[in-house]
Amino acid sequence: TQLLEQSPQFLSIQEGENLTVYCNSSSVFSSLQWYRQEPGEGPVLLVTVVTGGEVKKLKRLTFQFGDARKDSSLHITAAQPGDTGLYLCAGAASGTYKYIFGTGTRLKVLA
Amino acid sequence: DTGVSQDPRHKITKRGQNVTFRCDPISEHNRLYWYRQTLGQGPEFLTYFQNEAQLEKSRLLSDRFSAERPKGSFSTLEIQRTEQGDSAMYLCASSFIDGELFFGEGSRLTVL
């Protein structure tokens, strides 16, 4: 059974601080996605990474896929209140389009 | 096309009753997914379709859950003999070839 564990589960920080969210598994994924979800809405895709060691940047967000494609991280620089939300990683094993979601990290950025 | 739509948005039912949710995906998307989400947790995979074929169903589900996508377009998720533990948000998503999942706003189920 594929499991994606995210850490930390909760994070409350002040505006301007940096943070890193981790997504770990014992399984290998062909691709890994990061989503953000706000209350009352469905998750919205932020990025997809497919190559081991890949790094992608989206403004103040930096995403990295582990060399072995079993883990990923999301780093936010100078967090803003608008970054508040539930961050989710999701992965699919090779040869399948079954996306399994991580346990989630709830981020709150205080002004 | 305005995205993935789900109906109803909210459903309150008594334990033991049957409920059905509908999902209309983005029209050109061939894959459709159902997930269940409880407060503050990540979505839990239930099942997914490619066109009208149901490719996988979670072993976590009992036989009370069934999903269909009869013509490869809209899908329904039925829960029979609901239990209080079924209370959750039921999310539908669709995708095309590149794998990005587009989610609807969900159907919230409350079982009394």
Interface residues (C-beta under 8 A of the other chain):
Chain A: L4 Q6 S31 Q33 Y35 G40 E41 G42 P43 V44 L45 T48 L86 L88 A90 A92 T96 Y97 K98 Y99 I100 F101 G102 T103 G104 R106
Chain B: V4 R31 Y33 Y35 G40 Q41 G42 P43 E44 F45 Y48 Q50 L55 E56 L91 A93 S95 D98 G99 E100 L101 F102 F103 G104 E105 G106
